[in-house]
Amino acid sequence: MSAEGRIKELGITLPDPPKPGGNYVPGVRVGNLLFVSGHGPSRVDGKPSARGKVGRDLSTEDCYKVAREVGVNLLGTARSMLGSLDKVKRIVKVLGMVNSAEGFGEQPKVINGFSDLMVEIFGDQGRHARSAVGMAELPSGIPVEIEMILEVE
């Protein structure tokens, strides 16, 4: 099944890309690679749908869901740039950043929310190289920010 078909089957609605909060663009295509800027959780009104430090204000399980939401936001930006997610050949590399309380070490479990979504949509082409790291702070106090690199047609 195509990626677009799978998204429809899963009942996922992809948002339009958020307006950049600084002097950058949502993504850059270089040859057959699409570099998508870091995204966080957001609602239609542009405000973060989640804030706080994982391991203090939010649980690993809560932020697994947030990472999945961030994945949906990233795919919305990718679709807007490509016209269709069926042009994605592979998710190549992901950097997952987690706003972590001191002593929190379950960043990979949080970012699995994103990774599991990519495999649900793209199958084996959704498996990717990944870093999942803890950060002292993230913009606007969001708990998760993710950026990705895609191979595209």
Phi and psi in degrees as GROMACS dihedral restraints (atoms count N, CA, C in turn):
[ dihedral_restraints ]
;  ai    aj    ak    al  type     phi  dphi    fc
    3     4     5     6     1   -70.1    20    10
    4     5     6     7     1   160.9    20    10
    6     7     8     9     1   -61.4    20    10
    7     8     9    10     1   -43.2    20    10
    9    10    11    12     1   -63.3    20    10
   10    11    12    13     1   -39.8    20    10
   12    13    14    15     1   -64.7    20    10
   13    14    15    16     1   -40.5    20    10
   15    16    17    18     1   -66.3    20    10
   16    17    18    19     1   -41.2    20    10
   18    19    20    21     1   -59.9    20    10
   19    20    21    22     1   -43.6    20    10
   21    22    23    24     1   -63.3    20    10
   22    23    24    25     1   -45.0    20    10
   24    25    26    27     1   -60.6    20    10
   25    26    27    28     1   -37.4    20    10
   27    28    29    30     1   -78.8    20    10
   28    29    30    31     1    -8.0    20    10
   30    31    32    33     1    73.1    20    10
   31    32    33    34     1    28.1    20    10
   33    34    35    36     1   -90.7    20    10
   34    35    36    37     1   132.0    20    10
   36    37    38    39     1  -105.2    20    10
   37    38    39    40     1   120.4    20    10
   39    40    41    42     1   -87.6    20    10
   40    41    42    43     1   131.0    20    10
   42    43    44    45     1   -80.4    20    10
   43    44    45    46     1   161.9    20    10
   45    46    47    48     1   -68.3    20    10
   46    47    48    49     1   154.9    20    10
   48    49    50    51     1   -64.1    20    10
   49    50    51    52     1   144.7    20    10
   51    52    53    54     1   -70.8    20    10
   52    53    54    55     1   155.2    20    10
   54    55    56    57     1   -72.8    20    10
   55    56    57    58     1   133.5    20    10
   57    58    59    60     1   -57.1    20    10
   58    59    60    61     1   141.6    20    10
   60    61    62    63     1   -91.4    20    10
   61    62    63    64     1    16.2    20    10
   63    64    65    66     1  -168.0    20    10
   64    65    66    67     1  -162.1    20    10
   66    67    68    69     1   -89.1    20    10
   67    68    69    70     1    72.5    20    10
   69    70    71    72     1  -156.0    20    10
   70    71    72    73     1   173.5    20    10
   72    73    74    75     1  -115.0    20    10
   73    74    75    76     1   158.6    20    10
   75    76    77    78     1   -64.3    20    10
   76    77    78    79     1   -25.8    20    10
   78    79    80    81     1  -168.4    20    10
   79    80    81    82     1   161.2    20    10
   81    82    83    84     1  -136.0    20    10
   82    83    84    85     1   130.4    20    10
   84    85    86    87     1  -100.2    20    10
   85    86    87    88     1   130.3    20    10
   87    88    89    90     1  -129.1    20    10
   88    89    90    91     1   108.1    20    10
   90    91    92    93     1    60.9    20    10
   91    92    93    94     1  -124.6    20    10
   93    94    95    96     1   -98.6    20    10
   94    95    96    97     1    19.3    20    10
   96    97    98    99     1  -116.7    20    10
   97    98    99   100     1   137.4    20    10
   99   100   101   102     1  -116.1    20    10
  100   101   102   103     1   118.9    20    10
  102   103   104   105     1   -98.3    20    10
  103   104   105   106     1   115.2    20    10
  105   106   107   108     1  -103.7    20    10
  106   107   108   109     1   126.8    20    10
  108   109   110   111     1   -59.1    20    10
  109   110   111   112     1   160.5    20    10
  111   112   113   114     1   -59.2    20    10
  112   113   114   115     1   135.2    20    10
  114   115   116   117     1  -123.7    20    10
  115   116   117   118     1   152.0    20    10
  117   118   119   120     1  -122.3    20    10
  118   119   120   121     1  -172.8    20    10
  120   121   122   123     1   -77.5    20    10
  121   122   123   124     1   133.7    20    10
  123   124   125   126     1  -150.9    20    10
  124   125   126   127     1   157.4    20    10
  126   127   128   129     1  -103.0    20    10
  127   128   129   130     1   179.7    20    10
  129   130   131   132     1   -59.0    20    10
  130   131   132   133     1   -35.8    20    10
  132   133   134   135     1   -75.3    20    10
  133   134   135   136     1    -1.2    20    10
  135   136   137   138     1    86.5    20    10
  136   137   138   139     1    -4.6    20    10
  138   139   140   141     1   -88.4    20    10
  139   140   141   142     1   147.0    20    10
  141   142   143   144     1   -59.0    20    10
  142   143   144   145     1   136.1    20    10
  144   145   146   147     1   -83.4    20    10
  145   146   147   148     1   -11.0    20    10
  147   148   149   150     1  -147.3    20    10
  148   149   150   151     1   144.4    20    10
  150   151   152   153     1  -142.4    20    10
  151   152   153   154     1   151.8    20    10
  153   154   155   156     1   127.5    20    10
  154   155   156   157     1   170.5    20    10
  156   157   158   159     1   -92.8    20    10
  157   158   159   160     1   135.3    20    10
  159   160   161   162     1   -76.1    20    10
  160   161   162   163     1   134.2    20    10
  162   163   164   165     1    94.3    20    10
  163   164   165   166     1    -6.5    20    10
  165   166   167   168     1  -129.1    20    10
  166   167   168   169     1   -59.7    20    10
  168   169   170   171     1   -94.2    20    10
  169   170   171   172     1   -27.1    20    10
  171   172   173   174     1  -134.4    20    10
  172   173   174   175     1   150.1    20    10
  174   175   176   177     1   -88.2    20    10
  175   176   177   178     1   165.3    20    10
  177   178   179   180     1   -56.7    20    10
  178   179   180   181     1   -43.7    20    10
  180   181   182   183     1   -64.6    20    10
  181   182   183   184     1   -41.7    20    10
  183   184   185   186     1   -58.4    20    10
  184   185   186   187     1   -44.4    20    10
  186   187   188   189     1   -81.9    20    10
  187   188   189   190     1   -17.6    20    10
  189   190   191   192     1   -58.6    20    10
  190   191   192   193     1   -44.4    20    10
  192   193   194   195     1   -66.8    20    10
  193   194   195   196     1   -37.6    20    10
  195   196   197   198     1   -63.7    20    10
  196   197   198   199     1   -43.0    20    10
  198   199   200   201     1   -62.8    20    10
  199   200   201   202     1   -36.1    20    10
  201   202   203   204     1   -64.3    20    10
  202   203   204   205     1   -44.2    20    10
  204   205   206   207     1   -59.7    20    10
  205   206   207   208     1   -42.0    20    10
  207   208   209   210     1   -61.5    20    10
  208   209   210   211     1   -39.2    20    10
  210   211   212   213     1   -59.4    20    10
  211   212   213   214     1   -41.7    20    10
  213   214   215   216     1   -61.9    20    10
  214   215   216   217     1   -42.9    20    10
  216   217   218   219     1   -62.6    20    10
  217   218   219   220     1   -43.0    20    10
  219   220   221   222     1   -62.3    20    10
  220   221   222   223     1   -41.9    20    10
  222   223   224   225     1   -65.8    20    10
  223   224   225   226     1   -33.6    20    10
  225   226   227   228     1   -61.2    20    10
  226   227   228   229     1   -42.4    20    10
  228   229   230   231     1   -66.9    20    10
  229   230   231   232     1   -44.1    20    10
  231   232   233   234     1   -60.8    20    10
  232   233   234   235     1   -43.8    20    10
  234   235   236   237     1   -62.3    20    10
  235   236   237   238     1   -40.7    20    10
  237   238   239   240     1   -64.2    20    10
  238   239   240   241     1   -30.3    20    10
  240   241   242   243     1   -82.9    20    10
  241   242   243   244     1   -31.4    20    10
  243   244   245   246     1  -100.3    20    10
  244   245   246   247     1   -21.0    20    10
  246   247   248   249     1    91.2    20    10
  247   248   249   250     1   -30.7    20    10
  249   250   251   252     1  -159.9    20    10
  250   251   252   253     1   140.3    20    10
  252   253   254   255     1   -75.5    20    10
  253   254   255   256     1    -7.3    20    10
  255   256   257   258     1   -69.3    20    10
  256   257   258   259     1   -10.5    20    10
  258   259   260   261     1   -84.2    20    10
  259   260   261   262     1    -6.0    20    10
  261   262   263   264     1   -79.2    20    10
  262   263   264   265     1   122.6    20    10
  264   265   266   267     1   -90.0    20    10
  265   266   267   268     1   -33.4    20    10
  267   268   269   270     1  -165.6    20    10
  268   269   270   271     1   145.3    20    10
  270   271   272   273     1   -84.8    20    10
  271   272   273   274     1   119.7    20    10
  273   274   275   276     1   -93.3    20    10
  274   275   276   277     1   -56.8    20    10
  276   277   278   279     1  -145.5    20    10
  277   278   279   280     1   141.1    20    10
  279   280   281   282     1  -132.7    20    10
  280   281   282   283     1   138.5    20    10
  282   283   284   285     1  -116.1    20    10
  283   284   285   286     1   113.8    20    10
  285   286   287   288     1  -105.8    20    10
  286   287   288   289     1   123.1    20    10
  288   289   290   291     1  -112.9    20    10
  289   290   291   292     1   130.1    20    10
  291   292   293   294     1  -120.5    20    10
  292   293   294   295     1   124.4    20    10
  294   295   296   297     1   -72.5    20    10
  295   296   297   298     1    97.3    20    10
  297   298   299   300     1  -105.8    20    10
  298   299   300   301     1   135.8    20    10
  300   301   302   303     1   -69.2    20    10
  301   302   303   304     1   155.4    20    10
  303   304   305   306     1   -55.7    20    10
  304   305   306   307     1   132.2    20    10
  306   307   308   309     1    86.4    20    10
  307   308   309   310     1    -6.3    20    10
  309   310   311   312     1   -76.2    20    10
  310   311   312   313     1   130.2    20    10
  312   313   314   315     1  -132.5    20    10
  313   314   315   316     1    20.1    20    10
  315   316   317   318     1  -104.2    20    10
  316   317   318   319     1    32.6    20    10
  318   319   320   321     1   -55.0    20    10
  319   320   321   322     1   -42.7    20    10
  321   322   323   324     1   -60.3    20    10
  322   323   324   325     1   -36.4    20    10
  324   325   326   327     1   -65.9    20    10
  325   326   327   328     1   -36.6    20    10
  327   328   329   330     1   -64.2    20    10
  328   329   330   331     1   -51.8    20    10
  330   331   332   333     1   -69.5    20    10
  331   332   333   334     1   -16.5    20    10
  333   334   335   336     1   -58.1    20    10
  334   335   336   337     1   -26.3    20    10
  336   337   338   339     1   -57.8    20    10
  337   338   339   340     1   -41.9    20    10
  339   340   341   342     1   -70.2    20    10
  340   341   342   343     1   -51.3    20    10
  342   343   344   345     1   -60.8    20    10
  343   344   345   346     1   -41.8    20    10
  345   346   347   348     1   -62.2    20    10
  346   347   348   349     1   -39.7    20    10
  348   349   350   351     1   -62.1    20    10
  349   350   351   352     1   -43.4    20    10
  351   352   353   354     1   -61.9    20    10
  352   353   354   355     1   -38.4    20    10
  354   355   356   357     1   -71.3    20    10
  355   356   357   358     1   -36.9    20    10
  357   358   359   360     1   -59.3    20    10
  358   359   360   361     1   -38.9    20    10
  360   361   362   363     1   -86.6    20    10
  361   362   363   364     1   -44.8    20    10
  363   364   365   366     1  -106.1    20    10
  364   365   366   367     1    -2.0    20    10
  366   367   368   369     1    65.7    20    10
  367   368   369   370     1  -143.0    20    10
  369   370   371   372     1   -61.0    20    10
  370   371   372   373     1   -26.6    20    10
  372   373   374   375     1   -72.1    20    10
  373   374   375   376     1    -9.5    20    10
  375   376   377   378     1   -87.8    20    10
  376   377   378   379     1   -11.8    20    10
  378   379   380   381     1   -73.2    20    10
  379   380   381   382     1   137.2    20    10
  381   382   383   384     1  -143.8    20    10
  382   383   384   385     1   160.2    20    10
  384   385   386   387     1   -72.3    20    10
  385   386   387   388     1   148.5    20    10
  387   388   389   390     1  -154.5    20    10
  388   389   390   391     1   146.6    20    10
  390   391   392   393     1  -121.3    20    10
  391   392   393   394     1   135.8    20    10
  393   394   395   396     1  -126.5    20    10
  394   395   396   397     1   109.5    20    10
  396   397   398   399     1  -126.1    20    10
  397   398   399   400     1   153.4    20    10
  399   400   401   402     1   -89.9    20    10
  400   401   402   403     1   141.9    20    10
  402   403   404   405     1  -124.2    20    10
  403   404   405   406     1   150.3    20    10
  405   406   407   408     1   -70.7    20    10
  406   407   408   409     1   -35.5    20    10
  408   409   410   411     1  -152.5    20    10
  409   410   411   412     1   155.4    20    10
  411   412   413   414     1  -131.5    20    10
  412   413   414   415     1   159.5    20    10
  414   415   416   417     1   -54.3    20    10
  415   416   417   418     1   138.6    20    10
  417   418   419   420     1    57.0    20    10
  418   419   420   421     1    18.3    20    10
  420   421   422   423     1    73.1    20    10
  421   422   423   424     1    16.1    20    10
  423   424   425   426     1   -64.4    20    10
  424   425   426   427     1   150.2    20    10
  426   427   428   429     1   -83.4    20    10
  427   428   429   430     1   -22.5    20    10
  429   430   431   432     1  -142.7    20    10
  430   431   432   433     1   135.9    20    10
  432   433   434   435     1  -134.0    20    10
  433   434   435   436     1   137.7    20    10
  435   436   437   438     1  -135.7    20    10
  436   437   438   439     1   139.4    20    10
  438   439   440   441     1  -123.6    20    10
  439   440   441   442     1   156.7    20    10
  441   442   443   444     1  -147.5    20    10
  442   443   444   445     1   158.5    20    10
  444   445   446   447     1  -119.8    20    10
  445   446   447   448     1   129.8    20    10
  447   448   449   450     1  -117.1    20    10
  448   449   450   451     1   145.2    20    10
  450   451   452   453     1   -92.5    20    10
  451   452   453   454     1   129.1    20    10
  453   454   455   456     1  -131.1    20    10
  454   455   456   457     1   163.0    20    10
